[in-house]
Amino acid sequence: SQITKIENISHLSELRVLNLARNLLTIVENLNGLDSLTELNLRHNQVSAIKDVDTLPRLQRLFLSFNNISSFEDILCLADSSTLSDITLDGNPIAQETWYKHTVLHHMMQLRQLDMKRITEEERRMASVAARKEEERKRESHKQNLLKEKKRLTICNIARQWEIQQNRLALVASLNQDKDNDPCQINGSAAYVFPEESRSLDTILSSAVQGLSVLESHLVEVEGDTLCLYGAGALECLDRNWSVQTAGLIVTVSFMFIEFDEIVQVLTKLKTKFPNFVHLKFKETNLVTLQQFNALAQMHRIEQLTVDPQGNPVVNFTLWKYYVLFRLNHFNLQKINGVKVTENDIVQAERIFGLLAYVASSELPHYRMLSLFGESRRKQFHYLLDGKGKKSGSGSEESSDNRRNGGESTTRATLNYMTKDFHMEKLEEIKERKTFCQTYIEKLVKEAADINMKNESLQKLWPQMFIELVRDAVIEIRNKNSYMKLCLQRITDQKQ
């Protein structure tokens, strides 16, 4: 029968050669006590791991050919043997690896023969160089793995912060709605909102955000020709000084876990920073309404647009793609969400939304229209208003001309988007103007009232005042000589 396990030989302290070839051994162990062993033959077994060999003080030759050793970790203990000079590992899976010889020689500097071949100094040197390169490769690989893990954790943290933020906004909206419906009916029974509960939930959300802030809250990454921005803080990278070469390579800009209203504020920076970018991607950016796509019209060029359904409810609208094609008609979009745009899509978009632009432009005052255009467009607009332009078919001709020239049509320019913050600023500005105007008008009214009161008082007093003035004048000039002397005296006093 064949041997499957090494045992009961630790008492053979004088044994010099041990031949266990062609058995069924899987693990080499229990070799303690063989202090005189110089040669161990384990060829043609099923050995996959070796133990205790480094404890043999006189072992010089070890034959492990044709076994199941697949990694250097399986024979790592051999590197600790100071007496081993000859080893064979041919016929094992490990011998098929490209790094096999270099790794073995690097870790077993005392070897003289490997697989029955004498080792030269050049081979040792090459093994040392290769081993160093392998170590560097492993370190670099480990570094890359750490960076990937850090990236994964950062993105997970950003996603969780985004989710908490959205939950908070939903909670605020829910509370505001409940205030309007107090009490609200649920399943026919009255249900009240308890402030204590809402406050505690908000406190929990705040605590969660503070706990997450230990990790990175945003991430900026350049992958090939794509700039990936995760989290609102990543938008600050657009203020950095990008090298001309790097900026020129960027073709795609991807936004994730960032409010669209915050993205709108940096769109103009994209135009100047990355002149060659033609593809915009949005994921978890709260694209909710079709009107938000109007903000993209300020870009200089877009060939592809990708709006991920995740975190962008606007894609649930059946006609959202047609609105994008209509509003961004001057860009000649090639693809939307990876699907090629056809001429039929453009015609369909014009049919569906063409009237919208006409209504918007016709309802807008002329001064507001002029404020939307540049100098050349103002001249064109005045030209049309004066009736000098073509009337029939002017809309379609203008659309085709603008598409050819890369310009935005006059009517479409009236469809713009105002962010919530900007809208609030406008409302605040209007409120301030209203307050100023009201104060100014009140002041004018008060001044007018005072003047009117003075005028009325003067009208009442004037007859009596006139009589007294005439009387005083008559009395004063009644004695002509005295009056002349008095006048001369006054003149003299004035000269002095």
C-alpha positions as CSV (number, residue, x, y, z in Angstrom):
1,S,0.0,0.0,0.0
2,Q,1.1,3.6,-0.6
3,I,1.9,6.1,2.2
4,T,-0.6,9.0,2.7
5,K,0.9,10.6,5.8
6,I,4.4,11.0,7.3
7,E,4.4,9.9,10.9
8,N,6.3,8.0,13.6
9,I,9.8,8.8,12.2
10,S,11.0,11.5,14.6
11,H,13.2,9.0,16.5
12,L,15.3,8.3,13.4
13,S,17.9,10.9,14.3
14,E,20.7,9.1,12.4
15,L,18.8,8.7,9.1
16,R,20.6,10.4,6.2
17,V,18.5,9.7,3.1
18,L,14.7,9.4,3.1
19,N,13.0,8.2,-0.2
20,L,9.2,8.6,-0.2
21,A,8.7,8.9,-3.9
22,R,5.6,7.6,-5.7
23,N,3.2,7.7,-2.8
24,L,0.1,9.6,-2.0
25,L,1.4,12.3,0.3
26,T,-0.4,15.6,0.3
27,I,1.3,17.5,3.1
28,V,5.0,17.2,4.2
29,E,5.1,17.4,7.9
30,N,6.2,15.7,11.1
31,L,9.9,15.8,10.2
32,N,11.2,17.0,13.5
33,G,13.9,14.9,15.0
34,L,15.6,13.9,11.7
35,D,18.7,15.8,12.6
36,S,21.0,13.9,10.2
37,L,18.8,13.9,7.1
38,T,20.7,15.3,4.1
39,E,18.4,14.1,1.2
40,L,14.6,13.9,1.0
41,N,13.0,12.5,-2.1
42,L,9.3,13.2,-2.5
43,R,8.9,12.9,-6.3
44,H,5.6,11.8,-7.8
45,N,3.3,12.4,-4.9
46,Q,0.4,14.8,-4.4
47,V,2.1,17.3,-2.2
48,S,0.5,20.7,-2.1
49,A,2.1,22.1,1.1
50,I,5.4,21.7,3.0
51,K,6.0,22.2,6.7
52,D,8.9,21.6,9.1
53,V,11.5,21.3,6.4
54,D,13.3,24.4,7.7
55,T,13.8,22.6,11.0
56,L,16.1,19.9,9.4
57,P,19.6,21.2,10.3
58,R,21.5,19.2,7.6
59,L,19.1,18.9,4.7
60,Q,20.9,19.6,1.4
61,R,18.9,18.0,-1.3
62,L,15.1,18.1,-1.7
63,F,13.3,16.5,-4.7
64,L,9.7,17.7,-5.1
65,S,9.2,17.0,-8.9
66,F,5.7,16.1,-10.1
67,N,3.5,17.2,-7.2
68,N,0.7,19.7,-6.8
69,I,2.6,22.8,-5.6
70,S,1.0,25.8,-7.2
71,S,2.2,28.9,-5.3
72,F,5.4,30.0,-3.5
73,E,3.5,30.4,-0.3
74,D,3.1,26.6,-0.2
75,I,6.9,26.1,0.1
76,L,7.7,29.4,1.9
77,C,9.4,27.5,4.8
78,L,12.2,26.4,2.4
79,A,13.4,30.0,2.3
80,D,14.3,29.7,6.0
81,S,16.6,26.7,5.4
82,S,20.2,27.7,5.5
83,T,21.6,24.3,4.4
84,L,19.4,23.5,1.4
85,S,21.5,23.6,-1.8
86,D,19.7,21.5,-4.3
87,I,15.9,21.4,-5.1
88,T,13.7,20.2,-7.9
89,L,10.2,21.6,-8.5
90,D,9.7,20.7,-12.2
91,G,6.4,19.0,-13.0
92,N,4.5,21.2,-10.5
93,P,2.0,23.9,-11.5
94,I,4.3,26.5,-9.9
95,A,7.0,25.7,-12.5
96,Q,4.8,26.9,-15.3
97,E,4.6,30.5,-13.9
98,T,6.8,33.1,-15.5
99,W,8.1,34.4,-12.1
100,Y,8.9,30.8,-10.9
101,K,12.7,30.8,-11.3
102,H,13.3,34.4,-10.3
103,T,11.2,34.1,-7.2
104,V,12.8,30.8,-6.0
105,L,16.3,32.1,-6.6
106,H,15.5,35.4,-4.9
107,H,14.2,33.8,-1.7
108,M,16.7,30.9,-1.6
109,M,20.0,32.6,-2.2
110,Q,21.9,29.5,-0.9
111,L,20.8,27.2,-3.7
112,R,23.4,25.8,-6.1
113,Q,21.1,23.8,-8.3
114,L,17.5,24.2,-9.3
115,D,15.7,21.4,-11.2
116,M,19.0,19.6,-11.7
117,K,20.6,22.7,-13.4
118,R,23.5,24.6,-11.9
119,I,22.7,28.2,-11.0
120,T,25.1,30.9,-12.4
121,E,25.8,34.3,-10.9
122,E,24.1,35.9,-13.9
123,E,21.0,34.0,-13.1
124,R,21.1,35.1,-9.5
125,R,21.6,38.7,-10.6
126,M,18.7,38.5,-13.1
127,A,16.6,36.8,-10.4
128,S,17.3,39.6,-8.0
129,V,16.4,42.3,-10.5
130,A,13.2,40.4,-11.6
131,A,12.3,39.9,-7.9
132,R,12.6,43.6,-7.2
133,K,10.5,44.4,-10.2
134,E,7.9,41.9,-9.1
135,E,7.9,43.5,-5.6
136,E,7.4,46.9,-7.1
137,R,4.6,45.6,-9.3
138,K,3.0,44.1,-6.2
139,R,3.4,47.3,-4.3
140,E,1.9,49.3,-7.2
141,S,-0.9,46.8,-7.5
142,H,-1.6,47.0,-3.8
143,K,-1.5,50.8,-4.0
144,Q,-4.0,50.7,-6.9
145,N,-6.2,48.3,-4.9
146,L,-6.1,50.7,-1.9
147,L,-7.0,53.6,-4.2
148,K,-9.9,51.7,-5.7
149,E,-11.2,50.7,-2.3
150,K,-10.9,54.3,-1.1
151,K,-12.7,55.5,-4.2
152,R,-15.5,52.9,-3.6
153,L,-15.8,54.0,0.1
154,T,-15.9,57.6,-0.9
155,I,-18.6,57.1,-3.5
156,C,-20.6,55.1,-1.0
157,N,-20.2,57.9,1.5
158,I,-21.3,60.5,-1.1
159,A,-24.3,58.4,-2.1
160,R,-25.3,58.0,1.5
161,Q,-25.0,61.8,2.1
162,W,-27.0,62.4,-1.0
163,E,-29.7,60.0,0.2
164,I,-29.8,61.6,3.6
165,Q,-30.1,65.0,2.0
166,Q,-33.0,63.9,-0.2
167,N,-34.7,62.3,2.8
168,R,-34.4,65.6,4.6
169,L,-35.9,67.5,1.7
170,A,-38.7,65.0,1.4
171,L,-39.3,65.4,5.2
172,V,-39.5,69.2,4.9
173,A,-41.8,69.0,2.0
174,S,-44.0,66.5,3.8
175,L,-44.1,68.7,6.9
176,N,-45.0,71.8,4.8
177,Q,-47.8,69.8,3.2
178,D,-49.1,68.6,6.5
179,K,-49.3,72.2,7.8
180,D,-51.6,72.9,4.9
181,N,-53.8,69.9,5.8
182,D,-54.1,69.9,9.6
183,P,-55.4,67.4,10.6
184,C,-54.9,65.1,7.6
185,Q,-57.1,62.1,6.9
186,I,-55.5,58.7,6.8
187,N,-57.8,55.8,6.2
188,G,-60.8,57.8,7.3
189,S,-59.3,58.8,10.7
190,A,-57.6,62.0,11.8
191,A,-53.9,61.9,12.1
192,Y,-51.7,64.7,13.5
193,V,-48.1,65.6,12.9
194,F,-46.2,65.6,16.2
195,P,-43.3,68.2,16.2
196,E,-41.3,66.1,18.6
197,E,-41.2,63.2,16.2
198,S,-40.2,65.4,13.2
199,R,-37.5,67.1,15.2
200,S,-36.1,63.8,16.4
201,L,-36.0,62.5,12.9
202,D,-34.3,65.6,11.7
203,T,-31.8,65.3,14.5
204,I,-31.1,61.8,13.5
205,L,-30.4,62.8,9.9
206,S,-28.1,65.6,11.0
207,S,-26.2,63.2,13.2
208,A,-25.8,60.8,10.4
209,V,-24.4,63.5,8.1
210,Q,-21.9,64.6,10.8
211,G,-20.8,60.9,11.2
212,L,-20.3,60.6,7.4
213,S,-18.3,63.8,7.1
214,V,-15.2,62.0,8.5
215,L,-14.9,60.5,5.0
216,E,-14.4,62.4,1.8
217,S,-17.6,64.2,0.8
218,H,-16.7,64.6,-2.9
219,L,-14.5,63.0,-5.6
220,V,-12.9,64.3,-8.8
221,E,-11.6,61.7,-11.2
222,V,-10.3,61.7,-14.7
223,E,-10.8,58.4,-16.5
224,G,-9.4,58.5,-20.0
225,D,-11.4,61.3,-21.7
226,T,-14.1,61.5,-19.0
227,L,-14.2,63.9,-16.1
228,C,-16.3,62.4,-13.2
229,L,-17.6,64.7,-10.5
230,Y,-19.1,63.1,-7.4
231,G,-20.7,65.4,-4.8
232,A,-21.3,69.1,-4.8
233,G,-17.8,69.8,-3.5
234,A,-16.4,68.4,-6.7
235,L,-17.6,71.5,-8.6
236,E,-14.8,73.5,-7.0
237,C,-12.3,71.7,-9.2
238,L,-13.5,73.8,-12.1
239,D,-11.8,76.8,-10.4
240,R,-8.4,75.1,-10.5
241,N,-5.7,75.7,-13.1
242,W,-6.0,72.7,-15.5
243,S,-3.1,72.0,-17.8
244,V,-3.9,72.6,-21.4
245,Q,-3.1,69.0,-22.3
246,T,-5.4,67.5,-19.7
247,A,-8.2,70.0,-20.3
248,G,-8.0,69.3,-24.1
249,L,-8.4,65.5,-23.5
250,I,-11.7,65.9,-21.7
251,V,-14.6,64.9,-24.0
252,T,-17.2,63.7,-21.4
253,V,-18.2,65.4,-18.2
254,S,-20.2,63.2,-15.8
255,F,-22.1,64.7,-12.8
256,M,-23.2,62.4,-9.9
257,F,-24.9,63.1,-6.6
258,I,-25.1,66.9,-7.4
259,E,-28.1,69.1,-7.5
260,F,-28.8,70.2,-11.1
261,D,-29.3,73.8,-9.8
262,E,-25.8,73.8,-8.6
263,I,-24.5,72.4,-11.9
264,V,-26.2,75.2,-13.8
265,Q,-24.0,77.8,-12.0
266,V,-20.8,76.2,-13.4
267,L,-21.9,75.4,-16.9
268,T,-20.2,78.6,-18.3
269,K,-16.9,77.4,-16.6
270,L,-17.1,74.1,-18.5
271,K,-17.1,76.0,-21.8
272,T,-13.9,77.8,-21.0
273,K,-12.1,75.0,-19.1
274,F,-12.7,72.1,-21.5
275,P,-13.0,73.4,-25.1
276,N,-13.3,69.9,-26.6
277,F,-16.0,68.4,-24.4
278,V,-19.2,67.3,-26.2
279,H,-20.9,64.8,-23.9
280,L,-22.8,65.5,-20.7
281,K,-23.9,62.8,-18.2
282,F,-26.3,63.3,-15.3
283,K,-26.9,60.7,-12.6
284,E,-28.6,61.4,-9.3
285,T,-28.9,65.2,-10.1
286,N,-32.6,65.8,-9.4
287,L,-33.5,66.6,-13.0
288,V,-37.3,66.9,-12.4
289,T,-38.8,69.3,-14.9
290,L,-38.4,69.8,-18.7
291,Q,-37.7,73.4,-18.0
292,Q,-34.3,72.5,-16.5
293,F,-33.0,71.4,-19.9
294,N,-33.3,75.1,-21.0
295,A,-30.2,75.8,-18.9
296,L,-28.1,73.6,-21.2
297,A,-28.7,76.0,-24.1
298,Q,-25.9,78.3,-22.8
299,M,-23.2,75.6,-23.7
300,H,-21.2,76.1,-26.8
301,R,-21.5,72.6,-28.1
302,I,-23.2,69.3,-27.1
303,E,-23.2,66.2,-29.3
304,Q,-24.3,63.6,-26.7
305,L,-26.6,63.8,-23.6
306,T,-27.0,61.0,-21.1
307,V,-29.6,61.3,-18.3
308,D,-29.6,58.3,-16.1
309,P,-33.1,57.4,-14.8
310,Q,-31.6,56.9,-11.3
311,G,-32.3,60.2,-9.4
312,N,-33.7,62.0,-12.4
313,P,-37.5,61.7,-12.5
314,V,-37.7,63.8,-15.7
315,V,-37.0,60.7,-17.8
316,N,-40.3,59.3,-16.7
317,F,-41.9,61.9,-19.0
318,T,-42.6,60.2,-22.4
319,L,-41.7,63.3,-24.4
320,W,-38.6,64.4,-22.5
321,K,-36.2,63.4,-25.4
322,Y,-38.3,65.4,-27.9
323,Y,-38.2,68.5,-25.7
324,V,-34.4,68.2,-25.4
325,L,-34.2,67.9,-29.2
326,F,-36.5,70.9,-29.6
327,R,-34.9,73.2,-27.1
328,L,-31.3,72.2,-27.9
329,N,-32.0,72.2,-31.6
330,H,-29.0,74.4,-32.4
331,F,-26.6,71.8,-31.0
332,N,-27.4,69.1,-33.6
333,L,-27.4,66.4,-30.9
334,Q,-26.1,63.1,-32.2
335,K,-27.2,60.8,-29.4
336,I,-29.5,60.9,-26.4
337,N,-28.9,58.2,-23.8
338,G,-26.8,56.3,-26.2
339,V,-29.5,56.2,-28.9
340,K,-28.8,57.9,-32.2
341,V,-31.0,60.9,-33.1
342,T,-32.8,60.6,-36.4
343,E,-34.1,63.3,-38.7
344,N,-37.6,62.0,-37.9
345,D,-37.0,62.6,-34.2
346,I,-36.1,66.3,-34.9
347,V,-39.2,66.8,-37.1
348,Q,-41.4,65.1,-34.4
349,A,-39.9,67.4,-31.7
350,E,-40.7,70.5,-33.8
351,R,-44.3,69.4,-34.3
352,I,-44.9,68.7,-30.6
353,F,-43.2,71.8,-29.1
354,G,-42.9,74.3,-32.0
355,L,-46.0,76.1,-30.8
356,L,-44.6,76.4,-27.3
357,A,-41.7,78.7,-28.4
358,Y,-44.1,80.8,-30.5
359,V,-46.4,81.4,-27.6
360,A,-43.6,82.1,-25.2
361,S,-42.0,84.7,-27.5
362,S,-45.3,86.3,-28.4
363,E,-46.3,86.8,-24.8
364,L,-42.9,88.3,-23.9
365,P,-42.5,92.1,-24.0
366,H,-40.1,93.5,-26.6
367,Y,-37.7,94.9,-24.1
368,R,-37.4,91.4,-22.4
369,M,-36.8,89.8,-25.8
370,L,-34.0,92.3,-26.5
371,S,-32.4,91.6,-23.2
372,L,-32.0,87.9,-24.1
373,F,-30.1,88.5,-27.4
374,G,-26.6,89.7,-28.3
375,E,-26.0,92.8,-30.6
376,S,-26.3,90.9,-33.8
377,R,-29.5,89.2,-32.7
378,R,-31.0,92.5,-31.6
379,K,-30.5,93.9,-35.1
380,Q,-32.1,90.8,-36.5
381,F,-35.0,91.2,-34.2
382,H,-35.5,94.9,-35.0
383,Y,-35.3,93.9,-38.7
384,L,-38.2,91.4,-38.2
385,L,-40.2,93.9,-36.2
386,D,-39.9,96.6,-38.9
387,G,-41.4,94.1,-41.3
388,K,-38.4,94.0,-43.5
389,G,-37.8,90.3,-43.0
390,K,-39.7,87.5,-44.7
391,K,-42.9,86.7,-42.9
392,S,-44.1,83.5,-44.6
393,G,-42.1,80.5,-43.5
394,S,-39.7,82.6,-41.6
395,G,-39.9,80.3,-38.5
396,S,-38.7,77.2,-40.3
397,E,-36.1,79.1,-42.4
398,E,-34.7,80.7,-39.2
399,S,-34.6,77.3,-37.5
400,S,-32.7,75.7,-40.3
401,D,-30.3,78.7,-40.6
402,N,-29.6,78.6,-36.9
403,R,-28.9,74.9,-37.0
404,R,-26.5,75.4,-39.8
405,N,-24.8,78.3,-38.1
406,G,-24.8,76.7,-34.7
407,G,-26.9,79.6,-33.3
408,E,-29.9,79.5,-31.0
409,S,-33.2,80.4,-32.6
410,T,-34.9,83.7,-31.5
411,T,-38.1,82.0,-30.2
412,R,-36.3,79.2,-28.4
413,A,-34.1,81.7,-26.5
414,T,-37.2,82.9,-24.6
415,L,-37.4,79.4,-23.0
416,N,-34.9,79.7,-20.2
417,Y,-34.4,78.3,-16.8
418,M,-34.1,80.1,-13.4
419,T,-32.7,78.2,-10.5
420,K,-34.4,78.2,-7.2
421,D,-31.7,80.3,-5.5
422,F,-31.7,82.8,-8.4
423,H,-35.5,82.9,-8.3
424,M,-35.3,83.7,-4.6
425,E,-32.7,86.3,-5.2
426,K,-34.9,87.9,-7.8
427,L,-37.9,87.8,-5.5
428,E,-35.8,89.4,-2.8
429,E,-34.6,92.0,-5.2
430,I,-38.2,92.7,-6.3
431,K,-39.2,93.0,-2.7
432,E,-36.4,95.5,-2.0
433,R,-37.3,97.5,-5.1
434,K,-41.0,97.5,-4.0
435,T,-40.1,98.6,-0.5
436,F,-37.8,101.4,-1.9
437,C,-40.5,102.6,-4.4
438,Q,-43.2,102.5,-1.7
439,T,-41.0,104.5,0.7
440,Y,-40.0,107.0,-2.1
441,I,-43.7,107.5,-3.1
442,E,-44.7,108.0,0.5
443,K,-42.0,110.6,0.8
444,L,-43.2,112.4,-2.3
445,V,-46.8,112.2,-1.2
446,K,-45.8,113.7,2.2
447,E,-43.9,116.5,0.6
448,A,-46.7,117.2,-1.8
449,A,-49.2,117.2,1.1
450,D,-47.0,119.6,3.1
451,I,-46.7,122.0,0.1
452,N,-50.4,121.8,-0.5
453,M,-51.1,122.7,3.2
454,K,-48.7,125.6,3.0
455,N,-50.4,126.8,-0.2
456,E,-53.8,126.6,1.4
457,S,-52.6,128.5,4.5
458,L,-51.0,131.1,2.2
459,Q,-54.2,131.5,0.3
460,K,-56.1,132.2,3.6
461,L,-53.5,134.6,5.0
462,W,-52.6,136.4,1.7
463,P,-55.5,139.0,1.6
464,Q,-54.8,140.3,5.1
465,M,-51.0,140.2,4.4
466,F,-51.5,142.2,1.2
467,I,-53.6,144.8,3.0
468,E,-50.9,145.2,5.7
469,L,-48.1,145.5,3.1
470,V,-50.0,148.2,1.2
471,R,-50.8,150.1,4.4
472,D,-47.2,150.0,5.7
473,A,-46.0,151.2,2.3
474,V,-48.5,154.1,2.3
475,I,-47.6,155.1,5.8
476,E,-43.9,155.0,5.1
477,I,-44.0,157.3,2.0
478,R,-46.6,159.7,3.4
479,N,-43.9,162.2,4.3
480,K,-41.8,162.5,1.2
481,N,-38.8,164.3,2.6
482,S,-38.6,162.0,5.6
483,Y,-38.9,158.9,3.3
484,M,-36.1,160.2,1.0
485,K,-33.8,160.8,4.0
486,L,-34.5,157.4,5.3
487,C,-33.7,155.8,2.0
488,L,-30.4,157.8,1.7
489,Q,-29.5,156.7,5.2
490,R,-30.1,153.0,4.3
491,I,-27.9,153.3,1.3
492,T,-25.1,154.9,3.3
493,D,-25.4,152.2,6.0
494,Q,-25.1,149.5,3.3
495,K,-21.9,151.1,1.8
496,Q,-20.3,151.3,5.2
